[in-house]
Amino acid sequence: MISVLLAEDEHLIRGALTVLLGEEFDLRVVADTGRGDEVLPLALEHQPDVAVLDVNLLDVSGLDVAEQLHRHVPSCRVMMLTSLGTPGTVRQAIERGVNGYLLKDAAPGALAEAIRKVAAGHRVIAPELMLAAWESRTNPLTPRETEILRWASEGRAVRDIAAAAQLSPGTVRNYLSSSIAKLGARSRLDAVRLAREAGWLIPAPGRAPSQDTSP
């Protein structure tokens, strides 16, 4: 029996997936949640074979949750289930060691079969997503530059970003300038646009962005 932990913030979808997987003879949903911060405690408690995570959970990025599981529950394999198939996001998932990536509009039986393959040690990526990820650019930004640009994309002022990142405002401006140069952007807003289109800026859920966009 393959035990599954399911994290999906839309209640109707989570309920439907729980019923769908429950009809499979060899799959059992041992825990489900709509919050990213509950995944690790549930995984530590239930030790599931596979965690199926939505990329954009309300409070934490599914990719960040995947990293937590790899670090603290290495026996649990991770599959992303999402409606967002941007090449950059898929590439980030692959680079972070996610074992599977499936779109929510996949055929009902495809999810169960993908979970079985992931549990058996295989990597399962929807073919169209794999091709798009293969052809996409690698994110040229460092993790710190990506984080700073993501905060800027939320409308945070430089002083607020500096306080959150525990950096000086001058250092934050340097990171933003570096990001603009690496992306070949015309401005900060253009850099945000390019990074979003590439799928490199996954929103940090649960944050209330500042409306002050001054430099």
MIGU-819295 format. One line per field, with one value per atom (N, C-alpha, C): residue number from 1; x, y, z; residue in one letter. Coordinates in nm, 4 decimals, m for minus. Layout:
BEGIN
seq <- [NUM|...]
c1 <- [X|...]
c2 <- [Y|...]
c3 <- [Z|...]
type <- [A|...]
END
This chain:
BEGIN
seq <- [1|1|1|2|2|2|3|3|3|4|4|4|5|5|5|6|6|6|7|7|7|8|8|8|9|9|9|10|10|10|11|11|11|12|12|12|13|13|13|14|14|14|15|15|15|16|16|16|17|17|17|18|18|18|19|19|19|20|20|20|21|21|21|22|22|22|23|23|23|24|24|24|25|25|25|26|26|26|27|27|27|28|28|28|29|29|29|30|30|30|31|31|31|32|32|32|33|33|33|34|34|34|35|35|35|36|36|36|37|37|37|38|38|38|39|39|39|40|40|40|41|41|41|42|42|42|43|43|43|44|44|44|45|45|45|46|46|46|47|47|47|48|48|48|49|49|49|50|50|50|51|51|51|52|52|52|53|53|53|54|54|54|55|55|55|56|56|56|57|57|57|58|58|58|59|59|59|60|60|60|61|61|61|62|62|62|63|63|63|64|64|64|65|65|65|66|66|66|67|67|67|68|68|68|69|69|69|70|70|70|71|71|71|72|72|72|73|73|73|74|74|74|75|75|75|76|76|76|77|77|77|78|78|78|79|79|79|80|80|80|81|81|81|82|82|82|83|83|83|84|84|84|85|85|85|86|86|86|87|87|87|88|88|88|89|89|89|90|90|90|91|91|91|92|92|92|93|93|93|94|94|94|95|95|95|96|96|96|97|97|97|98|98|98|99|99|99|100|100|100|101|101|101|102|102|102|103|103|103|104|104|104|105|105|105|106|106|106|107|107|107|108|108|108|109|109|109|110|110|110|111|111|111|112|112|112|113|113|113|114|114|114|115|115|115|116|116|116|117|117|117|118|118|118|119|119|119|120|120|120|121|121|121|122|122|122|123|123|123|124|124|124|125|125|125|126|126|126|127|127|127|128|128|128|129|129|129|130|130|130|131|131|131|132|132|132|133|133|133|134|134|134|135|135|135|136|136|136|137|137|137|138|138|138|139|139|139|140|140|140|141|141|141|142|142|142|143|143|143|144|144|144|145|145|145|146|146|146|147|147|147|148|148|148|149|149|149|150|150|150|151|151|151|152|152|152|153|153|153|154|154|154|155|155|155|156|156|156|157|157|157|158|158|158|159|159|159|160|160|160|161|161|161|162|162|162|163|163|163|164|164|164|165|165|165|166|166|166|167|167|167|168|168|168|169|169|169|170|170|170|171|171|171|172|172|172|173|173|173|174|174|174|175|175|175|176|176|176|177|177|177|178|178|178|179|179|179|180|180|180|181|181|181|182|182|182|183|183|183|184|184|184|185|185|185|186|186|186|187|187|187|188|188|188|189|189|189|190|190|190|191|191|191|192|192|192|193|193|193|194|194|194|195|195|195|196|196|196|197|197|197|198|198|198|199|199|199|200|200|200|201|201|201|202|202|202|203|203|203|204|204|204|205|205|205|206|206|206|207|207|207|208|208|208|209|209|209|210|210|210|211|211|211|212|212|212|213|213|213|214|214|214|215|215|215]
c1 <- [0.0843|0.0000|0.0887|0.0613|0.1377|0.0627|0.1301|0.0673|0.0966|m0.0063|0.0021|m0.0386|0.0397|0.0033|m0.0344|m0.1484|m0.2002|m0.2100|m0.1472|m0.1534|m0.2085|m0.3301|m0.3996|m0.4894|m0.4729|m0.5453|m0.6903|m0.7300|m0.8696|m0.9462|m1.0415|m1.1086|m1.1776|m1.2460|m1.3188|m1.2237|m1.1138|m1.0157|m0.9523|m0.9175|m0.8552|m0.9498|m1.0777|m1.1745|m1.1920|m1.1957|m1.2134|m1.0924|m0.9719|m0.8513|m0.8447|m0.8892|m0.8892|m0.9812|m1.0994|m1.1943|m1.1366|m1.0808|m1.0258|m0.9159|m0.8227|m0.7122|m0.7599|m0.8643|m0.9168|m0.9796|m1.0138|m1.0742|m0.9704|m0.8427|m0.7351|m0.7015|m0.6833|m0.6641|m0.5331|m0.4334|m0.3004|m0.2564|m0.3485|m0.3152|m0.4013|m0.3417|m0.4177|m0.3725|m0.4658|m0.4351|m0.4338|m0.3154|m0.3024|m0.3193|m0.3070|m0.3236|m0.3456|m0.4217|m0.4391|m0.4501|m0.4117|m0.4118|m0.4187|m0.4638|m0.4640|m0.3556|m0.2714|m0.1670|m0.0279|0.0628|0.1988|0.2732|0.2445|0.3181|0.2765|0.1692|0.1259|0.1822|0.2442|0.2895|0.3993|0.5037|0.6161|0.5731|0.4974|0.4524|0.3709|0.2851|0.2058|0.2954|0.3951|0.4867|0.5688|0.6120|0.6884|0.6017|0.4738|0.3828|0.3459|0.3146|0.2599|0.3624|0.4786|0.5828|0.5268|0.4656|0.4068|0.5141|0.4746|0.5653|0.5782|0.4671|0.4644|0.3840|0.4366|0.3619|0.3249|0.1961|0.1475|0.1170|0.1918|0.1841|0.1403|0.0544|0.0245|0.1432|0.1803|0.2932|0.2619|0.1423|0.1063|0.0095|0.0615|m0.0179|m0.0348|m0.1357|m0.1683|m0.0586|0.0098|0.1020|0.2490|0.2811|0.4204|0.4268|0.5329|0.5504|0.5663|0.4993|0.5124|0.6553|0.7335|0.8739|0.9533|0.9207|0.9874|0.9497|0.8230|0.7789|0.8509|0.8690|0.9412|1.0825|1.1482|1.2835|1.2826|1.1819|1.1715|1.1578|1.0750|1.0551|1.1826|1.2542|1.3801|1.4803|1.4783|1.5744|1.5377|1.4085|1.3678|1.2978|1.2411|1.1763|1.2244|1.3522|1.4108|1.3458|1.2782|1.2127|1.0853|1.0355|0.9118|0.9454|0.8920|0.9122|0.8053|0.8371|0.7515|0.7056|0.5762|0.5205|0.4403|0.4642|0.3906|0.2701|0.1556|0.0325|m0.0189|m0.0248|m0.0538|m0.1183|m0.1810|m0.2354|m0.1342|m0.0221|0.0808|0.1931|0.2057|0.3092|0.4149|0.4479|0.5485|0.6835|0.7590|0.8875|0.9817|0.9868|1.0781|1.0436|0.9128|0.8697|0.9015|0.8764|0.9077|1.0582|1.1365|1.2826|1.3293|1.2707|1.3058|1.2718|1.1557|1.1154|1.2149|1.2569|1.3530|1.4858|1.5304|1.6582|1.6551|1.5362|1.5232|1.4973|1.5013|1.4893|1.3486|1.2490|1.1113|1.1004|1.0277|1.0225|0.9158|0.8148|0.7088|0.6453|0.5928|0.5280|0.4151|0.2930|0.1752|0.0776|0.0114|m0.0891|m0.2223|m0.3007|m0.4279|m0.5302|m0.5105|m0.6063|m0.5686|m0.4738|m0.4375|m0.5549|m0.5557|m0.6618|m0.6627|m0.7809|m0.7912|m0.6953|m0.6837|m0.5970|m0.4498|m0.4166|m0.2757|m0.2132|m0.2905|m0.2371|m0.2001|m0.2901|m0.2631|m0.1421|m0.1338|m0.0208|0.1090|0.1035|0.2241|0.2709|0.1767|0.2135|0.2813|0.2305|0.2920|0.4363|0.4568|0.5906|0.6866|0.6382|0.7214|0.7582|0.6609|0.6866|0.7880|0.7910|0.8843|1.0240|1.0404|1.1732|1.1951|1.0901|1.1030|1.0681|1.1126|1.0740|0.9686|0.8599|0.7490|0.7223|0.7494|0.7214|0.6349|0.5243|0.4402|0.5267|0.5193|0.6089|0.6139|0.4968|0.4957|0.5666|0.5615|0.6301|0.7806|0.8199|0.9617|1.0274|0.9601|1.0150|1.0274|0.9238|0.9279|1.0392|1.0555|1.1604|1.2989|1.3139|1.4425|1.4837|1.3839|1.4122|1.4205|1.3818|1.3801|1.5187|1.5348|1.6599|1.6752|1.7997|1.8276|1.8220|1.7662|1.7573|1.8977|1.9313|2.0654|2.0841|1.9743|1.9810|2.0224|2.0965|2.1295|2.0027|1.9996|1.8827|1.8522|1.9568|1.9354|1.8770|1.9286|1.8747|1.7293|1.6993|1.5612|1.4694|1.5162|1.4362|1.4098|1.5134|1.4984|1.4039|1.4190|1.3325|1.1880|1.1695|1.0347|0.9686|1.0433|0.9881|0.9546|1.0411|1.0138|0.8879|0.8654|0.7469|0.6188|0.6287|0.5119|0.4804|0.5600|0.5364|0.6058|0.7000|0.7697|0.8724|0.8802|0.9807|1.1181|1.2214|1.3578|1.3839|1.3382|1.3645|1.2968|1.1773|1.1068|1.1773|1.2249|1.2997|1.4265|1.4942|1.6183|1.5941|1.4831|1.4517|1.4212|1.3450|1.3085|1.4288|1.5203|1.6371|1.7565|1.7423|1.8510|1.9746|1.9478|2.0521|2.0373|2.1378|2.1266|2.0496|1.9834|1.9127|2.0057|2.1290|2.2238|2.2526|2.2635|2.2877|2.1673|2.0470|1.9257|1.9232|1.9572|1.9605|2.0639|2.1764|2.2786|2.2260|2.1538|2.0952|1.9954|1.9132|1.8148|1.8821|1.9865|2.0602|2.1244|2.1784|2.2402|2.1362|2.0184|1.9115|1.8684|1.8555|1.8173|1.9205|2.0484|2.1551|2.1567|2.1436|2.1489|2.0325|1.9164|1.7989|1.7893|1.8800|1.8752|1.7507|1.7057|1.5824|1.6092|1.5031|1.5154|1.4973|1.4294|1.3978|1.3656|1.3383|1.2998|1.1686|1.0712|0.9434|0.9599|1.0481|1.0727|1.1403|1.2312|1.2975|1.1961|1.1032|0.9973|0.9134|0.8774|0.7965|0.8675|0.9956|1.0712|1.0848|1.1119|1.1298|0.9985|0.8883|0.7576|0.7220|0.7444|0.7122|0.7934|0.9157|1.0002|0.9668|0.8819|0.8438|0.9438|1.0298|1.1326|1.0863|0.9759|0.9255|0.7972|0.8100|0.6920|0.6480|0.5231|0.4790|0.4997|0.5356|0.5453|0.4100|0.3254|0.1878|0.1838|0.0702|0.0482|0.1119|0.1789|0.2408|0.1511|0.1452|0.0694|0.1675|0.1763|0.2742|0.2509|0.3577|0.3486|0.3126|0.2383|0.2025|0.3030|0.4024|0.5062|0.6088|0.6173|0.7117|0.8281|0.8537|0.9660|1.0963|1.2037|1.3325|1.3982]
c2 <- [m0.1190|0.0000|0.1252|0.2170|0.3413|0.4491|0.5065|0.6114|0.7478|0.8327|0.9617|1.0742|1.1820|1.3060|1.4059|1.4706|1.5606|1.7028|1.7982|1.9395|2.0197|2.0684|2.1446|2.2461|2.3752|2.4767|2.4970|2.4400|2.4505|2.3290|2.3557|2.2470|2.1484|2.1996|2.1097|2.0179|2.0747|1.9941|1.8922|1.9349|1.8419|1.7270|1.7606|1.6562|1.5591|1.6142|1.5279|1.4371|1.4909|1.4097|1.3010|1.3342|1.2349|1.1182|1.1510|1.0459|0.9653|1.0359|0.9694|0.8709|0.9151|0.8273|0.7157|0.7434|0.6419|0.5245|0.5432|0.4350|0.3409|0.3790|0.2935|0.1867|0.0645|m0.0469|m0.0399|0.0304|0.0294|0.1661|0.2643|0.3983|0.4340|0.5051|0.5477|0.6869|0.7811|0.9169|0.9150|0.9319|0.9235|1.0586|1.1670|1.3014|1.3983|1.5035|1.6087|1.7426|1.8481|1.9818|2.0855|2.2041|2.3150|2.4154|2.3864|2.4804|2.4186|2.4986|2.4510|2.4292|2.5130|2.4998|2.3769|2.3096|2.1881|2.0609|2.0756|1.9569|1.8838|1.9561|1.8893|1.8193|1.8849|1.8126|1.6879|1.6967|1.5796|1.4703|1.5110|1.4124|1.3433|1.4183|1.3593|1.2614|1.2937|1.2074|1.0814|1.0959|0.9833|0.9125|0.9760|0.9155|0.8624|0.9485|0.9027|0.8632|0.7783|0.7408|0.8530|0.9215|1.0284|1.1460|1.2670|1.3891|1.4544|1.4812|1.5492|1.6930|1.7882|1.9269|2.0183|2.1146|2.2218|2.3183|2.3719|2.4659|2.5921|2.6464|2.7738|2.7536|2.7063|2.6995|2.8405|2.8605|2.9953|3.0605|2.9830|3.0421|3.0178|2.9110|2.8753|2.8201|2.8529|2.7953|2.6440|2.5725|2.4274|2.3821|2.4598|2.4249|2.4349|2.5351|2.5468|2.4293|2.3886|2.2733|2.1474|2.1353|2.0190|2.0127|2.1278|2.1306|2.0878|2.1312|2.0912|1.9396|1.8809|1.7367|1.6621|1.7098|1.6448|1.6482|1.7569|1.7746|1.6936|1.6927|1.6350|1.4992|1.4684|1.3384|1.2829|1.2477|1.2085|1.0852|1.0054|0.8865|0.9208|1.0416|1.0846|1.1461|1.0891|1.1432|1.2479|1.3423|1.4594|1.4729|1.4972|1.5245|1.6532|1.7424|1.8667|1.8468|1.8967|1.8920|2.0347|2.0894|2.2312|2.2657|2.3808|2.4332|2.5232|2.5508|2.6389|2.5559|2.5635|2.4864|2.5728|2.6884|2.7767|2.7062|2.7208|2.6510|2.6772|2.8029|2.8350|2.7627|2.7527|2.6836|2.5352|2.4765|2.3343|2.3118|2.4011|2.3853|2.3956|2.4904|2.5013|2.3725|2.3155|2.1910|2.0801|2.0700|1.9666|1.9884|2.1152|2.1465|2.1209|2.1276|2.1044|1.9578|1.8730|1.7300|1.6782|1.7569|1.7074|1.5855|1.4850|1.3573|1.3511|1.4384|1.4360|1.5726|1.6001|1.7287|1.7022|1.7222|1.6895|1.8058|1.8309|1.9354|1.8852|1.9772|1.9381|1.8926|1.9288|1.8860|1.7522|1.6809|1.5476|1.4521|1.3451|1.2448|1.1866|1.1549|1.1050|0.9904|0.8952|0.7814|0.8151|0.9295|0.9665|0.9996|1.0605|1.0962|0.9715|0.8755|0.7529|0.6806|0.6721|0.6039|0.6778|0.8121|0.8915|0.8704|0.8625|0.8390|0.7036|0.6036|0.4705|0.4748|0.5427|0.5494|0.6268|0.7375|0.8167|0.7351|0.6630|0.5796|0.4705|0.4257|0.3199|0.3733|0.5055|0.5628|0.6278|0.6402|0.7013|0.8494|0.9239|1.0644|1.0751|1.1460|1.1588|1.3074|1.3536|1.4909|1.4852|1.5599|1.5632|1.5986|1.5216|1.5408|1.6831|1.7487|1.8846|1.9822|1.9544|2.0400|2.0154|1.8923|1.8598|1.9288|1.9281|1.9924|2.1419|2.2029|2.3463|2.3827|2.3019|2.3282|2.3118|2.2114|2.1862|2.3034|2.3657|2.4744|2.6103|2.6183|2.7469|2.7860|2.9147|2.9653|2.9237|2.9022|2.8839|3.0199|3.0247|3.1502|3.2051|3.3223|3.3773|3.4439|3.4620|3.5305|3.4346|3.4867|3.4077|3.3942|3.2986|3.2883|3.4185|3.4907|3.6171|3.7235|3.7313|3.8274|3.7957|3.6669|3.6254|3.6645|3.6434|3.6780|3.8281|3.9084|4.0540|4.1012|4.0471|4.0876|4.0440|3.9285|3.8837|3.9792|4.0214|4.1191|4.2494|4.2925|4.4141|4.3981|4.2770|4.2517|4.2622|4.2493|4.2592|4.4036|4.4971|4.6378|4.6907|4.6147|4.6587|4.7666|4.8667|4.9714|4.9148|4.9777|4.9309|4.9216|5.0206|5.0183|4.8984|4.8607|4.7457|4.6151|4.6071|4.4887|4.4759|4.5877|4.5873|4.5360|4.5804|4.5362|4.3866|4.3392|4.1978|4.1085|4.1571|4.0768|4.1002|4.1930|4.2294|4.2752|4.3658|4.4248|4.5763|4.6463|4.7907|4.8252|4.9412|4.9815|4.9878|5.0292|5.0353|4.8980|4.7971|4.6602|4.6081|4.6401|4.5985|4.6612|4.7907|4.8566|4.7911|4.7499|4.6813|4.5489|4.4733|4.3470|4.3715|4.4755|4.5063|4.5497|4.6300|4.6735|4.5543|4.4616|4.3419|4.2569|4.2455|4.1668|4.2289|4.3610|4.4310|4.4062|4.4142|4.3940|4.2504|4.1522|4.0117|3.9738|4.0348|4.0023|4.0857|4.1827|4.2704|4.3571|4.3926|4.4696|4.6196|4.6961|4.8411|4.9082|4.8403|4.8979|4.7864|4.8238|4.7253|4.6566|4.7351|4.6782|4.5829|4.6178|4.5318|4.4024|4.4120|4.2921|4.2002|4.2577|4.1788|4.1093|4.1829|4.1251|4.0073|4.0257|3.9202|3.7974|3.8204|3.7085|3.6348|3.7087|3.6443|3.5601|3.6149|3.5420|3.4139|3.4165|3.2976|3.1983|3.2396|3.1504|3.1459|3.2484|3.2486|3.3153|3.3881|3.4560|3.3888|3.2971|3.2331|3.3176|3.3657|3.4526|3.3888|3.4704|3.4232|3.4463|3.3413|3.3580|3.4108|3.4749|3.5181|3.6498|3.7144|3.8428|3.9549|4.0595|4.1767|4.2779|4.2927|4.3797|4.5248|4.5988|4.7425|4.8069|4.9184|4.9904|5.0966|5.1164|5.2141|5.1541|5.2018|5.1471|5.2395|5.3283|5.4206|5.3453|5.3962|5.3272|5.3278]
c3 <- [0.0000|0.0000|0.0000|m0.0917|m0.1021|m0.0249|0.0747|0.1548|0.0933|0.0924|0.0238|0.1174|0.1148|0.1837|0.0752|0.0901|m0.0122|0.0423|m0.0270|0.0118|m0.1053|m0.0897|m0.1936|m0.1243|m0.1570|m0.0810|m0.1257|m0.2387|m0.2811|m0.2288|m0.1407|m0.0679|m0.1615|m0.2626|m0.3526|m0.4281|m0.4757|m0.5482|m0.4552|m0.3339|m0.2385|m0.2047|m0.1835|m0.1532|m0.2689|m0.3913|m0.5078|m0.5272|m0.5052|m0.5204|m0.4137|m0.2926|m0.1851|m0.2194|m0.2722|m0.3126|m0.4282|m0.5272|m0.6448|m0.6069|m0.5241|m0.4848|m0.3935|m0.3145|m0.2243|m0.2967|m0.4229|m0.5014|m0.5611|m0.5490|m0.6000|m0.4963|m0.5402|m0.4472|m0.3703|m0.4284|m0.3675|m0.3151|m0.3119|m0.2641|m0.1439|m0.0501|0.0684|0.1099|0.1144|0.1607|0.3130|0.3707|0.5163|0.5838|0.5050|0.5609|0.4460|0.4736|0.3730|0.4429|0.3724|0.4302|0.3192|0.3558|0.2617|0.2897|0.3895|0.4304|0.4153|0.3611|0.3426|0.4724|0.5746|0.7001|0.7804|0.7365|0.8059|0.7423|0.6248|0.5520|0.6271|0.6680|0.7353|0.8638|0.9538|1.0738|1.0409|0.9390|0.9006|0.8419|0.7649|0.7064|0.8142|0.9139|1.0236|1.1029|1.1140|1.1902|1.1130|0.9836|0.9076|0.8191|0.7947|0.7117|0.5792|0.4985|0.3726|0.2713|0.1784|0.0707|m0.0324|m0.0576|m0.1581|m0.1046|m0.1237|m0.0933|m0.2255|m0.2432|m0.3630|m0.3232|m0.3792|m0.3366|m0.4495|m0.4167|m0.5098|m0.5074|m0.6218|m0.6262|m0.5479|m0.5672|m0.5042|m0.3883|m0.2769|m0.1556|m0.0997|m0.0160|0.0284|0.1118|0.1924|0.2887|0.2560|0.1861|0.1567|0.0146|m0.0577|m0.1902|m0.1800|m0.2693|m0.2703|m0.2929|m0.3669|m0.3889|m0.2586|m0.1761|m0.0460|0.0440|0.0383|0.1165|0.0701|m0.0607|m0.1149|m0.0591|m0.0495|0.0068|0.1533|0.2278|0.3684|0.3802|0.2933|0.2985|0.2620|0.1602|0.1220|0.2371|0.3120|0.4206|0.5446|0.5790|0.7069|0.6952|0.5783|0.5584|0.4239|0.4145|0.2858|0.2225|0.3023|0.2462|0.1702|0.1895|0.1240|m0.0111|m0.1166|m0.2496|m0.2794|m0.3662|m0.3842|m0.5281|m0.5431|m0.6742|m0.6699|m0.7659|m0.7743|m0.8642|m0.8203|m0.8985|m0.9076|m1.0290|m1.0399|m1.1729|m1.1753|m1.3006|m1.3682|m1.2996|m1.3535|m1.4139|m1.5438|m1.6107|m1.6740|m1.6132|m1.6715|m1.6737|m1.7818|m1.7938|m1.6769|m1.6318|m1.5228|m1.3941|m1.3654|m1.2447|m1.2532|m1.3692|m1.3875|m1.3728|m1.4302|m1.4214|m1.2763|m1.1997|m1.0574|m0.9838|m1.0158|m0.9492|m0.9790|m1.1044|m1.1425|m1.0716|m1.0677|m1.0043|m0.8539|m0.7924|m0.6483|m0.6165|m0.7180|m0.6928|m0.6791|m0.7244|m0.7210|m0.8117|m0.7672|m0.8392|m0.9469|m0.9370|m1.0365|m1.0522|m1.1715|m1.1979|m1.2962|m1.2492|m1.3305|m1.3269|m1.4392|m1.4452|m1.3905|m1.3346|m1.2746|m1.3778|m1.5031|m1.6046|m1.6676|m1.6047|m1.6543|m1.6356|m1.7129|m1.7010|m1.5599|m1.5044|m1.3664|m1.3346|m1.4242|m1.3973|m1.4022|m1.4644|m1.4787|m1.3430|m1.2546|m1.1228|m1.0434|m1.0376|m0.9628|m1.0198|m1.1521|m1.2151|m1.1888|m1.1907|m1.1630|m1.0197|m0.9255|m0.7854|m0.7711|m0.8391|m0.8328|m0.8853|m0.9965|m1.0555|m0.9654|m0.9093|m0.8193|m0.6959|m0.6399|m0.5221|m0.5523|m0.6789|m0.7191|m0.7499|m0.7374|m0.7587|m0.8928|m0.9727|m1.1043|m1.0973|m1.1968|m1.2084|m1.3182|m1.2870|m1.3809|m1.4054|m1.5264|m1.5656|m1.6911|m1.6930|m1.8121|m1.9326|m2.0411|m2.1558|m2.2084|m2.2169|m2.2706|m2.1773|m2.0465|m1.9506|m1.9537|m1.9707|m1.9778|m2.0966|m2.2105|m2.3299|m2.3088|m2.2504|m2.2257|m2.1283|m2.0243|m1.9254|m1.9865|m2.0714|m2.1359|m2.2239|m2.2903|m2.3829|m2.3148|m2.1888|m2.1201|m2.0706|m2.0458|m1.9912|m1.8457|m1.8051|m1.6635|m1.5956|m1.4770|m1.4033|m1.3782|m1.4335|m1.4136|m1.2787|m1.2047|m1.0761|m0.9650|m0.8693|m0.7511|m0.6657|m0.5725|m0.4838|m0.4104|m0.3696|m0.2979|m0.3901|m0.5131|m0.6097|m0.6418|m0.6554|m0.6834|m0.5692|m0.4461|m0.3284|m0.3225|m0.3447|m0.3395|m0.4491|m0.5704|m0.6811|m0.6557|m0.5931|m0.5605|m0.4631|m0.3623|m0.2681|m0.3399|m0.4312|m0.5072|m0.5915|m0.6435|m0.7262|m0.6456|m0.5129|m0.4255|m0.3897|m0.4418|m0.4151|m0.2909|m0.2373|m0.1165|m0.1481|m0.0626|m0.0754|m0.0396|m0.0901|m0.0633|0.0868|0.1615|0.3065|0.3738|0.3239|0.3810|0.3449|0.2185|0.1770|0.2600|0.2804|0.3580|0.4994|0.5605|0.6969|0.6994|0.6015|0.5972|0.5702|0.4837|0.4455|0.5370|0.6302|0.7218|0.6433|0.5478|0.4662|0.4708|0.4235|0.4134|0.2861|0.2833|0.1613|0.0394|0.0607|m0.0497|m0.1079|m0.0213|m0.0687|m0.1462|m0.0996|m0.1705|m0.3098|m0.3185|m0.4500|m0.5403|m0.4832|m0.5638|m0.6188|m0.5341|m0.5802|m0.6931|m0.6786|m0.7811|m0.9107|m0.8993|m1.0185|m1.0885|m1.0102|m1.0668|m1.1387|m1.0799|m1.1418|m1.2744|m1.2757|m1.3982|m1.5074|m1.4716|m1.5704|m1.6223|m1.5323|m1.5739|m1.6656|m1.6417|m1.7213|m1.8486|m1.8616|m1.9780|m1.9773|m1.8579|m1.8427|m1.8505|m1.8756|m1.8843|m1.7484|m1.6595|m1.5295|m1.4319|m1.3073|m1.2068|m1.2450|m1.2906|m1.3307|m1.4488|m1.5409|m1.6561|m1.6114|m1.5139|m1.4609|m1.3950|m1.3201|m1.2571|m1.3632|m1.4687|m1.5754|m1.6412|m1.6754|m1.7420|m1.6526|m1.5248|m1.4319|m1.4093|m1.4056|m1.3889|m1.5104|m1.6287|m1.7513|m1.7631|m1.7091|m1.7137|m1.6038|m1.5077|m1.3988|m1.2853|m1.2766|m1.1722|m1.0438|m1.0485|m0.9297|m0.8849|m0.7914|m0.7339|m0.6160|m0.6134|m0.5051|m0.3688|m0.2720|m0.1341|m0.0696|m0.0557|m0.0079|0.1343|0.1651|0.3016|0.3354|0.2406|0.2677|0.2188|0.2947|0.2541|0.1988|0.0664|0.0088|0.0389|0.0514|0.0709|m0.0615|m0.0551|m0.1758|m0.2113|m0.1300|m0.1569|m0.2493|m0.3715|m0.4687|m0.4932|m0.3979|m0.4142|m0.4081|m0.4708|m0.4721|m0.3368]
type <- [M|M|M|I|I|I|S|S|S|V|V|V|L|L|L|L|L|L|A|A|A|E|E|E|D|D|D|E|E|E|H|H|H|L|L|L|I|I|I|R|R|R|G|G|G|A|A|A|L|L|L|T|T|T|V|V|V|L|L|L|L|L|L|G|G|G|E|E|E|E|E|E|F|F|F|D|D|D|L|L|L|R|R|R|V|V|V|V|V|V|A|A|A|D|D|D|T|T|T|G|G|G|R|R|R|G|G|G|D|D|D|E|E|E|V|V|V|L|L|L|P|P|P|L|L|L|A|A|A|L|L|L|E|E|E|H|H|H|Q|Q|Q|P|P|P|D|D|D|V|V|V|A|A|A|V|V|V|L|L|L|D|D|D|V|V|V|N|N|N|L|L|L|L|L|L|D|D|D|V|V|V|S|S|S|G|G|G|L|L|L|D|D|D|V|V|V|A|A|A|E|E|E|Q|Q|Q|L|L|L|H|H|H|R|R|R|H|H|H|V|V|V|P|P|P|S|S|S|C|C|C|R|R|R|V|V|V|M|M|M|M|M|M|L|L|L|T|T|T|S|S|S|L|L|L|G|G|G|T|T|T|P|P|P|G|G|G|T|T|T|V|V|V|R|R|R|Q|Q|Q|A|A|A|I|I|I|E|E|E|R|R|R|G|G|G|V|V|V|N|N|N|G|G|G|Y|Y|Y|L|L|L|L|L|L|K|K|K|D|D|D|A|A|A|A|A|A|P|P|P|G|G|G|A|A|A|L|L|L|A|A|A|E|E|E|A|A|A|I|I|I|R|R|R|K|K|K|V|V|V|A|A|A|A|A|A|G|G|G|H|H|H|R|R|R|V|V|V|I|I|I|A|A|A|P|P|P|E|E|E|L|L|L|M|M|M|L|L|L|A|A|A|A|A|A|W|W|W|E|E|E|S|S|S|R|R|R|T|T|T|N|N|N|P|P|P|L|L|L|T|T|T|P|P|P|R|R|R|E|E|E|T|T|T|E|E|E|I|I|I|L|L|L|R|R|R|W|W|W|A|A|A|S|S|S|E|E|E|G|G|G|R|R|R|A|A|A|V|V|V|R|R|R|D|D|D|I|I|I|A|A|A|A|A|A|A|A|A|A|A|A|Q|Q|Q|L|L|L|S|S|S|P|P|P|G|G|G|T|T|T|V|V|V|R|R|R|N|N|N|Y|Y|Y|L|L|L|S|S|S|S|S|S|S|S|S|I|I|I|A|A|A|K|K|K|L|L|L|G|G|G|A|A|A|R|R|R|S|S|S|R|R|R|L|L|L|D|D|D|A|A|A|V|V|V|R|R|R|L|L|L|A|A|A|R|R|R|E|E|E|A|A|A|G|G|G|W|W|W|L|L|L|I|I|I|P|P|P|A|A|A|P|P|P|G|G|G|R|R|R|A|A|A|P|P|P|S|S|S|Q|Q|Q|D|D|D|T|T|T|S|S|S|P|P|P]
END
